[in-house]
């Protein structure tokens, strides 16, 4: 009775196992090496594309030339491109065999900010604002980085179809800064006219995170955002005879203080919520009591229940102040609502493993929750598993210098913000491409073991 196989059989088994492991390692290592080579060759050209996007920003709902430029890049790469979706939205599709549909989204719009970076490719563009004043226009929120990333990703995937299988759906979305572009594209039939994706990914630059790093958070990552306009109506008159008036400025001051008790006394302390009165306008002169006072609020929360409570309580408090002053009922308008961004737990875990493998665990960091808003959340509300992550955009040496000076780095929306584009773009391409290859894998047949090993 033989208790173990002969030496020749053991050698054959060992050799077969080594060959199989070597094959598997080579199969996984090959895309990494290819991506690195391609990136090195293409990065300089992509940086020039970034600078062109940066030089030519357009405001929300006005992104006509930006959308055309992005569509031209995607069309040149071989994608089937549709423009004019939900305004200036762009959709590009490429199907490459069987597999899931993956949506990658970039935003298109810039901000009414006059750039002060003094970069040689700084935006010089100016426009007339709604109030008639002149303002500069700037990609102060990094959407130029986002667009350039998806130009590079689109090109790579078109040139390396052997590495993925399925459908790529690229979205150029307008009006993110107004919280309206995703909703407009969905209302224009985005997921009826085009395939409804199985997954959706997006990134956003982070002005306080080292270039070369990414940050992530599963579950609630960004907030519900609502804008509330309240007009308190009074009865105007002479400032020396207040008894004959109903003072809307006093009512507004009363309301500001009352609003603070909503979060502190009506919402559980463990539930994030913010009510900020960002603007008050009332009156015309020292000795005149006006007829009205206008307040503008931003309201932030995570859950639908807290959001509904906040908005209802704001209306209740405003009406109560007016009633207490025997004033007419206030005018209350709620607008620009963006739902909270909730990253799909399973998709987040899957892609975070990719980040750790590609960048190293020390460069893939948990992120804090933010009460900022992002209308990428709308695609999640439409039933698609979504994941948005943060992309470091400022080199560590710059961040350390700010710290030495006791300063915070310029934030997003600052006229002084700019990314260190080479390491930022290199990282975005690397993590996005590896994430795509993970979600749209090519089915590879495993080699059969040698006959003698059966």
Buried (B, 14 or more C-beta within 10 A) or exposed (E): EEEEEEEEEEEBBEEBEEEBEEEEEEEEEEBBEBBEEBBEEBBEEBBEBBBEBBBBBBBBBBBBEBBEBBBBBBBEBBBEBBBEBBBBBBBBBBBBEEBBBBBBBBBBBBBBBBBBBEEEBBBEBEBEEEEEEEBBBBBBBBBBBBBBBBBBBBBBBBBBEEBBBBBBBBBBBBBBBBBBBBBBBBEBEBBEEBBBBBBBBBBBBBBBBBBBBBBBBBEBBBBBBBBBBBBBBBBBBEEEEEEEBBBBBBBBBBBBEBBEEBBEEBBEEEEBBBBEBEEBEBBEEEEEBBBBBBBBBBBBBBBEEBBEBBBEBBBEBBBEBBEEBEBBEBEBEBEBBBBBBBBBEEBBEBBBEBBBBBBEEEBBBEBEBBBBBBBBBBBBBBEBBBBBBBBBBBBBEBBEEBEEEEEEBBEBEBBEBBBBBBBBBBBBBBBBBBBBBBBBBBEEEEEEBBEEBE
